[in-house]
Amino acid sequence: MATNGKLGDSRRHGAVKDRSETFNREKEQWVKGAAQTGKFMDVKQDGLSFKRTIEEKG
């Protein structure tokens, strides 16, 4: 799990380990999923990847 920085820093340090992302080539969007449940959580509409998530290869 990613950790929070110093108090008042307002950012995370490291990757969120229980989430991953994959690229949907058909719609050209990034999709974020939960590792424990295997369900998709969110889709990015702007074409950029999610911050600090583990990228799946394939």
PyMOL CGO cylinders between C-alpha atoms (Angstrom):
from pymol import cmd
from pymol.cgo import CYLINDER

trace = [
    CYLINDER, 0.00, 0.00, 0.00, 1.23, 3.48, -0.73, 0.3, 1, 1, 1, 1, 1, 1,
    CYLINDER, 1.23, 3.48, -0.73, 2.02, 5.64, 2.25, 0.3, 1, 1, 1, 1, 1, 1,
    CYLINDER, 2.02, 5.64, 2.25, 1.27, 9.26, 2.92, 0.3, 1, 1, 1, 1, 1, 1,
    CYLINDER, 1.27, 9.26, 2.92, 4.19, 11.66, 3.20, 0.3, 1, 1, 1, 1, 1, 1,
    CYLINDER, 4.19, 11.66, 3.20, 4.84, 14.28, 5.83, 0.3, 1, 1, 1, 1, 1, 1,
    CYLINDER, 4.84, 14.28, 5.83, 1.89, 15.94, 7.52, 0.3, 1, 1, 1, 1, 1, 1,
    CYLINDER, 1.89, 15.94, 7.52, 0.52, 18.58, 5.15, 0.3, 1, 1, 1, 1, 1, 1,
    CYLINDER, 0.52, 18.58, 5.15, 2.42, 17.15, 2.17, 0.3, 1, 1, 1, 1, 1, 1,
    CYLINDER, 2.42, 17.15, 2.17, -0.85, 16.18, 0.39, 0.3, 1, 1, 1, 1, 1, 1,
    CYLINDER, -0.85, 16.18, 0.39, 0.67, 13.41, -1.75, 0.3, 1, 1, 1, 1, 1, 1,
    CYLINDER, 0.67, 13.41, -1.75, 1.38, 9.69, -1.71, 0.3, 1, 1, 1, 1, 1, 1,
    CYLINDER, 1.38, 9.69, -1.71, 4.75, 7.97, -1.89, 0.3, 1, 1, 1, 1, 1, 1,
    CYLINDER, 4.75, 7.97, -1.89, 5.09, 4.74, -3.87, 0.3, 1, 1, 1, 1, 1, 1,
    CYLINDER, 5.09, 4.74, -3.87, 2.64, 2.65, -5.85, 0.3, 1, 1, 1, 1, 1, 1,
    CYLINDER, 2.64, 2.65, -5.85, -0.72, 1.41, -4.60, 0.3, 1, 1, 1, 1, 1, 1,
    CYLINDER, -0.72, 1.41, -4.60, 0.03, -2.32, -4.50, 0.3, 1, 1, 1, 1, 1, 1,
    CYLINDER, 0.03, -2.32, -4.50, -3.50, -3.74, -4.45, 0.3, 1, 1, 1, 1, 1, 1,
    CYLINDER, -3.50, -3.74, -4.45, -4.54, -2.01, -7.69, 0.3, 1, 1, 1, 1, 1, 1,
    CYLINDER, -4.54, -2.01, -7.69, -3.38, -2.37, -11.25, 0.3, 1, 1, 1, 1, 1, 1,
    CYLINDER, -3.38, -2.37, -11.25, -4.15, -0.82, -14.59, 0.3, 1, 1, 1, 1, 1, 1,
    CYLINDER, -4.15, -0.82, -14.59, -4.34, -2.09, -18.13, 0.3, 1, 1, 1, 1, 1, 1,
    CYLINDER, -4.34, -2.09, -18.13, -4.80, -0.37, -21.48, 0.3, 1, 1, 1, 1, 1, 1,
    CYLINDER, -4.80, -0.37, -21.48, -7.96, -1.04, -23.48, 0.3, 1, 1, 1, 1, 1, 1,
    CYLINDER, -7.96, -1.04, -23.48, -6.70, -0.84, -27.06, 0.3, 1, 1, 1, 1, 1, 1,
    CYLINDER, -6.70, -0.84, -27.06, -10.18, -0.97, -28.53, 0.3, 1, 1, 1, 1, 1, 1,
    CYLINDER, -10.18, -0.97, -28.53, -11.34, 2.23, -26.84, 0.3, 1, 1, 1, 1, 1, 1,
    CYLINDER, -11.34, 2.23, -26.84, -7.83, 3.62, -26.17, 0.3, 1, 1, 1, 1, 1, 1,
    CYLINDER, -7.83, 3.62, -26.17, -8.49, 4.14, -22.44, 0.3, 1, 1, 1, 1, 1, 1,
    CYLINDER, -8.49, 4.14, -22.44, -6.77, 3.08, -19.22, 0.3, 1, 1, 1, 1, 1, 1,
    CYLINDER, -6.77, 3.08, -19.22, -8.78, 0.81, -16.89, 0.3, 1, 1, 1, 1, 1, 1,
    CYLINDER, -8.78, 0.81, -16.89, -8.00, 0.46, -13.16, 0.3, 1, 1, 1, 1, 1, 1,
    CYLINDER, -8.00, 0.46, -13.16, -8.82, -2.79, -11.36, 0.3, 1, 1, 1, 1, 1, 1,
    CYLINDER, -8.82, -2.79, -11.36, -8.67, -4.22, -7.84, 0.3, 1, 1, 1, 1, 1, 1,
    CYLINDER, -8.67, -4.22, -7.84, -6.31, -7.16, -7.38, 0.3, 1, 1, 1, 1, 1, 1,
    CYLINDER, -6.31, -7.16, -7.38, -8.29, -8.84, -4.58, 0.3, 1, 1, 1, 1, 1, 1,
    CYLINDER, -8.29, -8.84, -4.58, -11.71, -8.84, -6.25, 0.3, 1, 1, 1, 1, 1, 1,
    CYLINDER, -11.71, -8.84, -6.25, -10.68, -8.79, -9.91, 0.3, 1, 1, 1, 1, 1, 1,
    CYLINDER, -10.68, -8.79, -9.91, -13.33, -6.17, -10.69, 0.3, 1, 1, 1, 1, 1, 1,
    CYLINDER, -13.33, -6.17, -10.69, -12.74, -3.03, -12.71, 0.3, 1, 1, 1, 1, 1, 1,
    CYLINDER, -12.74, -3.03, -12.71, -12.92, 0.14, -10.66, 0.3, 1, 1, 1, 1, 1, 1,
    CYLINDER, -12.92, 0.14, -10.66, -12.51, 3.14, -12.95, 0.3, 1, 1, 1, 1, 1, 1,
    CYLINDER, -12.51, 3.14, -12.95, -11.79, 4.20, -16.54, 0.3, 1, 1, 1, 1, 1, 1,
    CYLINDER, -11.79, 4.20, -16.54, -9.75, 7.27, -17.52, 0.3, 1, 1, 1, 1, 1, 1,
    CYLINDER, -9.75, 7.27, -17.52, -11.40, 9.31, -20.29, 0.3, 1, 1, 1, 1, 1, 1,
    CYLINDER, -11.40, 9.31, -20.29, -8.43, 11.56, -21.13, 0.3, 1, 1, 1, 1, 1, 1,
    CYLINDER, -8.43, 11.56, -21.13, -6.10, 8.83, -22.44, 0.3, 1, 1, 1, 1, 1, 1,
    CYLINDER, -6.10, 8.83, -22.44, -3.49, 9.27, -19.68, 0.3, 1, 1, 1, 1, 1, 1,
    CYLINDER, -3.49, 9.27, -19.68, -2.62, 6.50, -17.23, 0.3, 1, 1, 1, 1, 1, 1,
    CYLINDER, -2.62, 6.50, -17.23, -3.55, 6.50, -13.55, 0.3, 1, 1, 1, 1, 1, 1,
    CYLINDER, -3.55, 6.50, -13.55, -0.97, 7.82, -11.12, 0.3, 1, 1, 1, 1, 1, 1,
    CYLINDER, -0.97, 7.82, -11.12, 0.97, 5.35, -8.98, 0.3, 1, 1, 1, 1, 1, 1,
    CYLINDER, 0.97, 5.35, -8.98, -0.76, 2.12, -10.04, 0.3, 1, 1, 1, 1, 1, 1,
    CYLINDER, -0.76, 2.12, -10.04, 0.99, -1.02, -11.22, 0.3, 1, 1, 1, 1, 1, 1,
    CYLINDER, 0.99, -1.02, -11.22, 0.79, -1.45, -14.98, 0.3, 1, 1, 1, 1, 1, 1,
    CYLINDER, 0.79, -1.45, -14.98, -0.14, -4.93, -16.23, 0.3, 1, 1, 1, 1, 1, 1,
    CYLINDER, -0.14, -4.93, -16.23, 1.76, -6.31, -19.20, 0.3, 1, 1, 1, 1, 1, 1,
    CYLINDER, 1.76, -6.31, -19.20, -0.08, -8.05, -21.94, 0.3, 1, 1, 1, 1, 1, 1,
]
cmd.load_cgo(trace, "trace")
